[in-house]
Amino acid sequence: SLYYWARSYAGQLKKGDDYIELTPSVCINLLDFEIFPQLPGYHSCFQITEADAPEYVLSDHLQIHFIELPKNHLKSTGDVKDKLDTWCYYFEHEGTVEEEDMTLLLKDNPALGKAHRAYRTFTADDELMDIAEAREKWQRDVSSRLRSAEQRGKEEGMQEGMQQGMQQGMQQGMQEGMQQGMQQGMQQGMQQGIQQKAREDALKMLKRGFPLSDITEITGLSEQEIGDLERST
């Protein structure tokens, strides 16, 4: 909508024209689906406003309207309350209701009458109807291809995600294993170093004639370990 609004607005000027010649450009989007479910009304209008003061509109040159037909439940002409309802009813029911019902709706609306006559002329032209049906078929084919592509994308995404997850899991497992192994190795190395130092100290104290009770208390070695150490030398 912004793109086509911009083209419409910028397209007003020709080479050499002054900006003063620009006039407001109004974009109207007539939708057969809901785009703003959080908004209660079926008609919304967007403009450029100041972020902290939304009541201040920068310019009336930009207006983008959205009319969500499914929100406006117009089942008969009796549900029509204003001019906008009239147009909504027309777009929803043209070609599907009795001619007298549509005539009643068009009675006081010349612009709507013009649209109705254009519709009747269009539908009476076989060539134009063939073009319209071809375009409809093309739109259905595009929608079908998009849905198929979306489904394939989801399936491929799931497979890729599983593969990436397995790879990441393996890498993470290897990293964690390496870290755990390094920590265990360091702890074992430190423990072995402490044990070796304790044995060396115990041998020195044995040579100097320290009492066995003192050697066990200082080195933390048991009497059996000290006895085995003494016999091995």
C-alpha positions, -999 to 999 in steps of 0.1 A, spaced: 0 0 0 28 24 9 46 16 -24 15 23 -46 6 53 -26 42 67 -31 39 60 -69 6 78 -71 18 108 -51 52 111 -69 36 105 -102 17 139 -100 48 159 -109 64 161 -143 99 174 -150 100 211 -140 68 210 -119 69 227 -85 61 209 -53 32 233 -46 13 215 -73 11 183 -52 -23 174 -40 -34 148 -13 -32 112 -25 -57 88 -8 -51 50 -10 -81 28 -3 -76 -9 3 -108 -30 0 -101 -63 17 -121 -96 18 -100 -106 49 -92 -91 83 -58 -74 85 -62 -57 119 -81 -81 142 -71 -59 171 -91 -30 158 -129 -33 164 -141 -12 134 -141 -23 98 -127 10 85 -93 23 96 -74 53 83 -36 58 88 -18 91 85 16 104 96 14 117 132 39 129 158 50 100 179 43 115 213 14 136 202 -7 115 177 -34 141 175 -9 163 156 -10 152 119 20 162 98 1 164 65 -32 154 51 -14 145 18 -10 109 30 -41 88 38 -42 51 36 -76 35 43 -84 -1 50 -119 -15 47 -122 -50 61 -154 -64 46 -157 -95 68 -160 -72 99 -191 -54 84 -218 -80 84 -243 -66 59 -268 -93 50 -295 -71 35 -301 -35 24 -318 -30 58 -284 -33 75 -270 -4 56 -266 27 78 -245 52 58 -227 58 25 -197 37 34 -220 8 43 -237 13 9 -204 9 -9 -195 -21 13 -228 -38 6 -224 -32 -31 -189 -47 -33 -199 -77 -13 -232 -84 -31 -230 -71 -66 -239 -99 -90 -253 -121 -63 -286 -104 -53 -318 -96 -72 -317 -66 -95 -345 -49 -76 -325 -50 -44 -295 -35 -60 -317 -8 -77 -331 2 -43 -296 6 -31 -285 27 -61 -315 50 -61 -299 79 -42 -263 73 -51 -253 83 -86 -217 72 -82 -228 38 -72 -251 37 -102 -222 44 -125 -202 15 -109 -232 -8 -113 -236 1 -150 -198 -5 -156 -201 -39 -139 -231 -49 -161 -212 -38 -192 -182 -58 -181 -200 -90 -174 -219 -88 -207 -185 -88 -226 -174 -124 -232 -138 -113 -240 -135 -93 -208 -150 -121 -188 -125 -145 -203 -97 -122 -192 -112 -119 -157 -115 -157 -154 -79 -162 -166 -67 -137 -140 -87 -155 -113 -72 -188 -123 -37 -172 -123 -43 -159 -88 -55 -193 -76 -24 -209 -92 -1 -184 -75 -18 -190 -41 -15 -227 -45 22 -224 -54 28 -202 -25 11 -226 -1 32 -255 -15 64 -235 -13 55 -226 23 49 -262 32 81 -273 16 99 -245 34 85 -256 67 95 -293 61 130 -283 49 133 -259 78 124 -287 103 150 -311 87 176 -284 86 168 -275 122 171 -311 133 205 -315 115 218 -283 129 205 -293 164 223 -326 161 255 -310 149 253 -283 176 246 -310 202 276 -330 190 299 -300 190 286 -289 224 290 -325 237 326 -326 224 333 -292 239 318 -301 272 336 -335 271 369 -318 264 363 -293 292 353 -320 316 383 -341 306 407 -312 311 392 -304 345 395 -341 355 430 -343 341 440 -312 360 425 -325 392 441 -358 388 474 -342 380 472 -319 410 463 -349 432 491 -369 419 515 -340 424 503 -336 460 507 -374 466 542 -373 451 552 -344 472 538 -361 503 559 -392 496 591 -372 490 585 -353 523 579 -386 541 612 -401 528 631 -370 540 615 -372 574 622 -410 576 659 -404 569 660 -378 596 644 -401 621 611 -383 626 585 -403 646 559 -422 625 531 -403 641 546 -369 631 551 -381 595 515 -392 591 502 -360 606 524 -337 584 521 -356 551 486 -370 554 499 -404 544 487 -435 564 511 -456 584 508 -484 559 517 -461 530 547 -448 549 558 -484 557 554 -494 521 575 -463 511 602 -472 536 605 -508 524 606 -497 488 638 -477 495 
